[in-house]
Amino acid sequence: MKLRTFKGGIHPPENKHWTSHKAIEDCPLPDELVVPLSQHIGAPSVACVEVGQQVAKGQEIGSAKGFVSVPVHAPTSGEVAAIADFPHPFGTSLPAVVIKPDGEDSWLSNLQFTDPGSLTSEEVIEKVRLAGVVGMGGAAFPAHVKMSPPPEKPIRTLLFNGVECEPYLTADHRMMLEESERVLQGVSLLQYVYGAERVVIGVEANKPDAIALLKKQCADTPVEILPLQVKYPQGAEKQLIAAATGQEVPSGGLPMDVGVAVHNVSTAAAVADAVMLGRPLIERICTVTGPAIKEPKNLRVRIGMPLSHLVEVCGGFVEDPGKIILGGPMMGFTQVGFDVPVVRGTSGLLLLREDDVTKTAEGPCIRCARCVQACPMNLLPTAIAAYARRSLVEETEEYCAMDCIECGSCSYVCPANIPLVQSIRLGKAAVLAKKRKALL
C-alpha cells in the first residue's frame, strides 16, 4: 500500500538513531529557573508577582493580556529572585521571572481532578486557556484560540500531528510510546470541543512501534491512525492536511477554511493535564542530541531551565560545539550560547561539531529549478529571494512570499548554496512592514 504524502519536499538524513530508543528521563531542577513572559504567539504576559515573593508550583506568575495570549506559571515552588530582561531564544533580551527552587517542588494547593464529562466545551476551552497551553510543535500558538473557530467555519476533520519530520528530534515519538494515554485523553477532549466527524493521528512510517501501539489502543474508537510517507516537511500544517485529507488550504487561508484543525500530539497531552488535573503547562519533553553531546537523551524539562543545565545532565560535550540549535536543523533557531532558557516551544537542543557545519561560499544561481521542485508550497523560491534581495517589495508579495512556510527545503537542495529561505524571510518582513505602514 502506497503511503500518503504531499507534493514536493526533501529527504534529509533522519539522524533519529541517537535518541529514538531512549526512554524519557526527568531532568533534575537547576539552582535557578528563568521563565520568560513571552514564549507564545500573541501578546506577552505581564508579571503578576513581586521579587521576594514565595510561589507554589503551577502558580500564575505572568497574566495574559488579550485574547491571543496565555498566562505563564511557576515551574516549581520557590522564591522570586528577580523580574528583569534576560537572554531569550528569540535572539534578544526579554522580560522574565527568575525563581530559586526551595527543593519542595510543591504544587499549588487548589489543583484538583475534574471529570471532563461534567464540563461544557466552553469550560474545557477556559481550562486550557488558564493553563497556558500552546501549540507544542514549535509555533506556540495559544491552543484556546485555535479551539474557538467561528461558527461559520465548523471543523469536520480533527488532525493530530505525530509526524515529527525534523531530523534528530524524537520527543513526540517517545511521548506517543510512553505516554499515549495522556495523548489519547487529550484527543478525546479536543474531539468533544470541536465535534469533528473525523479524527486522525498522522504518524510517519519511521515510527512503526508508535503506529502499532496507537492502532491497538484506538482499535475500538473512531480515532484513525494514519501512517505517512517519510518526507520533510510532512509535519507542516498545510502539508499534513494535504497528505491526510487531499485538501489544499487556500493562499493566505487557515486550516479552518477547509474544515480542518491541527494539533500536535504533545499539545493533546497538555490539554489532558489542564482539563483533567488542572495542571498548567510548566514542562515538556525535549530531545538533547547531536554528535557534540556526550549522552543524547529525551528529557522531561521544566520551562525556564537554562540550556547549560541540559548539557550538564547529558554528560557535557564530546567536543566543543560548532553550532547550537534550538529545535531541529531545518527550522530550528541558532543560539550564540547556553544562557537562554527552555520555553514552551523548545522541542529539542541540537549540538553539532565544527566538522558537521557546512561552510561553503555562495555561488550564482544556475537555474536548475531544484528549489522549485522541492518547495512544498509550489512557489518559485529563487525568484522570490531575488526580488527580496533587491528590496522589490511589490514583486516579492506578487510572487506569494507570504505563503512560504520557511521550511528550508529550497536552501537545502540549492547547489549554489544560496541562502534562499533567509532572503525570503527578509522579504516577508518587508511585505508585513509595508502593510503596517498602509494601516497608519
DACORRA-V806585 format. One line per field, one symbol per residue. phi: phi as a letter, one per 20 degrees, with the letter a starting at -180 (. if undefined). psi: psi as a letter, one per 20 degrees, with the letter a starting at -180 (. if undefined). A space follows every 50 residues. Layout:
phi=???
psi=???
This chain:
phi=.fffacennccfgfleffcfeeffdfeffefbdddfecbbfofffcgccc fnfecefnffdbefcofeacfdcffberdfeacaecgcgfnbecgbdece genelefgfefbfcfffedeffffffffffemfcfdepfmegffffecff gfcfeecdddedflefgmfcffgfgffecfffgfffgfffffffmffccc decffecffffffffffdgdcffeedfcffaedgefgffffffecmedff gmecgffdmccccffffgffffffeedmefecbbecedbofeefcgbdde defofffffffffennefbgfebdceoefecfdfdeadeeefcfeeeacd ddegfeefcdffdffdlemffffeffdledgffffffffelefffgffem gfefelfnffffeffelfffffffffffffffffffffef
psi=ppqqarpbrrmqpgkiihihjoqpqppqqaippooqiokqpapqrppjrq piqpqqpiqpipqqnrgmqqrqqpirqbpohqorpqpqhijapqpqpppo qiihlpqphjpqppohiiqrhhhgghhgghikprpjihhlpphhghjlqq himqohpoppokgmipqhpjghghghghlhggghghggghhgghkqhppp oppqijlhhgggghhghjhkrjppoopqqoqpmhiqghhhggghijqppq pjarhhhjkqppqqhhgghhggggghijprnjrrpppoaqiiqgnqroqo qqpipqhhgggghjjaqgrpqipppobrigjrppqiajjqrprhjnirop oqrgiiopmpqpaqpjlijhhghhoijlrnghgghggghjkngghghhkl hiipjkhjhghhioijkpmghgghghgghhgggghghhi.
